[in-house]
Amino acid sequence: SEDGQELIARFKLTDDLVPPSNPDLTLPQHLYMWDLNGTFYIVDEQLAVEKFGRRIHHTTVLAGKPALSAGYAYFGEHGVMERINYSSGHYRPDIAAVSSMYQWMNEGLNAAALNWIGRLKWSTEDCKTYDWDNVNILGYGGAALNRSCHE
């Protein structure tokens, strides 16, 4: 948004605002993929169902190639991204992926505008015990990611 308090998402090809997520979480939502080049993809699953007759899986977006993160993003009115999670049965992002995404978003976006939803098995102890020295994500050093994990 103009005041920097909200994250507004638009589809690149059409410049249309991302439509609101369905409040019924059992229905198709918006999945996201964050690829190794730092491109953030949003897929409207409902549109995919209408157009192709089936839901899209995370692996479909990148044709099964590696990703930095994957999960679901939830949007309100006017394309406002409200929350993000890391629920991907195939990619299963770890705590380093969350820290990387947080750092990436803070480089020009207001990451604090989102409700970050971790996986059930994660805890604040994971930030303390994770082997940050062995993180190998291009462009993201372990020390910086460790700081992001504690924010």
Kinemage of the C-alpha trace (Angstrom):
@kinemage 1
@onewidth
@group {chain A} dominant
@subgroup {mainchain}
@vectorlist {calphas} color= white
{ca ser a 1} P 0.000 0.000 0.000
{ca glu a 2} L 1.069 3.601 -0.379
{ca asp a 3} L 1.658 3.995 3.363
{ca gly a 4} L 3.676 0.756 3.503
{ca gln a 5} L 1.433 -0.788 6.139
{ca glu a 6} L -0.129 -3.489 3.960
{ca leu a 7} L 1.203 -5.903 1.385
{ca ile a 8} L -0.871 -5.608 -1.788
{ca ala a 9} L -0.553 -8.447 -4.314
{ca arg a 10} L -1.275 -8.261 -8.027
{ca phe a 11} L -0.954 -10.865 -10.736
{ca lys a 12} L 2.010 -9.981 -12.962
{ca leu a 13} L 0.408 -10.861 -16.296
{ca thr a 14} L -2.856 -8.975 -15.819
{ca asp a 15} L -2.065 -6.489 -13.019
{ca asp a 16} L -5.336 -7.604 -11.391
{ca leu a 17} L -5.492 -7.627 -7.618
{ca val a 18} L -5.322 -11.080 -6.072
{ca pro a 19} L -8.922 -11.884 -5.057
{ca pro a 20} L -9.862 -12.549 -1.426
{ca ser a 21} L -9.257 -16.038 -0.091
{ca asn a 22} L -12.260 -18.200 0.629
{ca pro a 23} L -13.105 -18.091 4.354
{ca asp a 24} L -13.948 -21.805 4.160
{ca leu a 25} L -10.460 -23.295 4.441
{ca thr a 26} L -11.674 -26.653 3.143
{ca leu a 27} L -12.116 -25.043 -0.286
{ca pro a 28} L -9.308 -24.134 -2.736
{ca gln a 29} L -7.178 -21.180 -1.665
{ca his a 30} L -4.070 -19.374 -2.934
{ca leu a 31} L -0.914 -21.405 -2.928
{ca tyr a 32} L 2.494 -19.816 -3.263
{ca met a 33} L 5.924 -20.903 -4.377
{ca trp a 34} L 9.189 -19.071 -3.827
{ca asp a 35} L 11.757 -20.331 -6.324
{ca leu a 36} L 15.552 -20.381 -6.128
{ca asn a 37} L 15.739 -17.150 -8.148
{ca gly a 38} L 13.636 -15.301 -5.575
{ca thr a 39} L 10.475 -15.194 -7.701
{ca phe a 40} L 7.312 -15.392 -5.615
{ca tyr a 41} L 4.412 -17.135 -7.384
{ca ile a 42} L 0.767 -16.950 -6.299
{ca val a 43} L -1.729 -19.425 -7.763
{ca asp a 44} L -5.474 -18.976 -7.314
{ca glu a 45} L -6.577 -22.570 -6.828
{ca gln a 46} L -10.241 -21.745 -7.357
{ca leu a 47} L -9.438 -20.288 -10.768
{ca ala a 48} L -7.425 -23.426 -11.580
{ca val a 49} L -10.392 -25.622 -10.628
{ca glu a 50} L -12.695 -23.556 -12.831
{ca lys a 51} L -10.270 -23.499 -15.767
{ca phe a 52} L -8.714 -26.987 -15.597
{ca gly a 53} L -11.228 -28.921 -13.527
{ca arg a 54} L -8.755 -29.769 -10.768
{ca arg a 55} L -6.630 -28.276 -8.033
{ca ile a 56} L -3.021 -27.310 -8.645
{ca his a 57} L -0.271 -28.770 -6.449
{ca his a 58} L 2.885 -26.977 -5.350
{ca thr a 59} L 5.021 -29.275 -7.506
{ca thr a 60} L 3.051 -28.222 -10.594
{ca val a 61} L 4.079 -24.567 -10.310
{ca leu a 62} L 7.815 -25.234 -10.640
{ca ala a 63} L 7.507 -28.573 -12.450
{ca gly a 64} L 8.942 -30.338 -9.398
{ca lys a 65} L 12.121 -28.220 -9.315
{ca pro a 66} L 13.623 -27.137 -5.963
{ca ala a 67} L 12.125 -24.193 -4.106
{ca leu a 68} L 13.079 -21.950 -1.212
{ca ser a 69} L 9.587 -22.207 0.245
{ca ala a 70} L 6.020 -23.242 -0.478
{ca gly a 71} L 2.695 -23.003 1.287
{ca tyr a 72} L -0.518 -21.020 1.291
{ca ala a 73} L -1.093 -17.269 1.321
{ca tyr a 74} L -4.359 -15.742 2.494
{ca phe a 75} L -5.744 -12.505 1.093
{ca gly a 76} L -8.363 -10.015 2.187
{ca glu a 77} L -10.151 -7.381 0.135
{ca his a 78} L -8.212 -5.300 -2.408
{ca gly a 79} L -5.353 -7.812 -2.728
{ca val a 80} L -4.141 -7.364 0.863
{ca met a 81} L -1.967 -10.307 1.864
{ca glu a 82} L -2.901 -11.096 5.441
{ca arg a 83} L -1.172 -14.348 6.375
{ca ile a 84} L 1.206 -16.904 5.036
{ca asn a 85} L 1.994 -20.460 6.063
{ca tyr a 86} L 4.435 -23.194 5.113
{ca ser a 87} L 2.060 -26.090 4.461
{ca ser a 88} L 3.422 -28.032 1.544
{ca gly a 89} L 3.414 -31.794 1.730
{ca his a 90} L 6.106 -32.077 -0.939
{ca tyr a 91} L 8.507 -29.215 -0.160
{ca arg a 92} L 8.129 -29.093 3.650
{ca pro a 93} L 9.960 -25.788 4.225
{ca asp a 94} L 12.171 -25.632 7.288
{ca ile a 95} L 12.861 -22.821 9.733
{ca ala a 96} L 15.678 -21.482 7.511
{ca ala a 97} L 13.153 -21.018 4.679
{ca val a 98} L 10.960 -18.919 6.965
{ca ser a 99} L 13.898 -16.780 8.061
{ca ser a 100} L 14.984 -16.345 4.435
{ca met a 101} L 11.520 -15.254 3.359
{ca tyr a 102} L 11.203 -12.855 6.284
{ca gln a 103} L 14.563 -11.280 5.455
{ca trp a 104} L 13.684 -11.093 1.740
{ca met a 105} L 10.346 -9.408 2.447
{ca asn a 106} L 11.967 -6.917 4.809
{ca glu a 107} L 14.237 -5.733 1.988
{ca gly a 108} L 11.473 -3.568 0.569
{ca leu a 109} L 8.205 -4.800 2.010
{ca asn a 110} L 6.624 -4.626 5.437
{ca ala a 111} L 7.011 -8.205 6.672
{ca ala a 112} L 5.393 -7.169 9.963
{ca ala a 113} L 2.127 -6.630 8.055
{ca leu a 114} L 1.722 -10.416 7.756
{ca asn a 115} L 0.613 -13.006 10.241
{ca trp a 116} L 3.362 -15.642 9.895
{ca ile a 117} L 2.005 -19.126 10.549
{ca gly a 118} L 4.666 -21.748 11.259
{ca arg a 119} L 4.352 -25.500 11.216
{ca leu a 120} L 2.992 -27.207 14.318
{ca lys a 121} L 6.280 -28.916 15.104
{ca trp a 122} L 8.278 -25.659 15.167
{ca ser a 123} L 9.026 -23.688 18.304
{ca thr a 124} L 11.241 -20.790 19.325
{ca glu a 125} L 13.773 -23.411 20.406
{ca asp a 126} L 14.293 -24.239 16.734
{ca cys a 127} L 15.860 -20.807 16.231
{ca lys a 128} L 18.324 -21.547 19.024
{ca thr a 129} L 19.227 -25.083 17.983
{ca tyr a 130} L 19.224 -24.798 14.170
{ca asp a 131} L 22.655 -25.234 12.536
{ca trp a 132} L 22.832 -21.734 11.024
{ca asp a 133} L 26.517 -22.093 10.058
{ca asn a 134} L 25.611 -24.731 7.481
{ca val a 135} L 22.767 -22.860 5.759
{ca asn a 136} L 23.409 -22.895 2.023
{ca ile a 137} L 20.830 -20.554 0.494
{ca leu a 138} L 22.342 -18.296 -2.168
{ca gly a 139} L 22.278 -14.675 -0.990
{ca tyr a 140} L 21.395 -15.471 2.631
{ca gly a 141} L 24.044 -15.866 5.296
{ca gly a 142} L 23.424 -18.014 8.345
{ca ala a 143} L 24.090 -15.180 10.818
{ca ala a 144} L 21.510 -12.878 9.194
{ca leu a 145} L 18.959 -15.684 8.998
{ca asn a 146} L 19.550 -16.491 12.654
{ca arg a 147} L 18.755 -12.844 13.512
{ca ser a 148} L 15.600 -12.983 11.349
{ca cys a 149} L 14.474 -16.150 13.103
{ca his a 150} L 14.572 -14.344 16.452
{ca glu a 151} L 12.616 -11.254 15.275
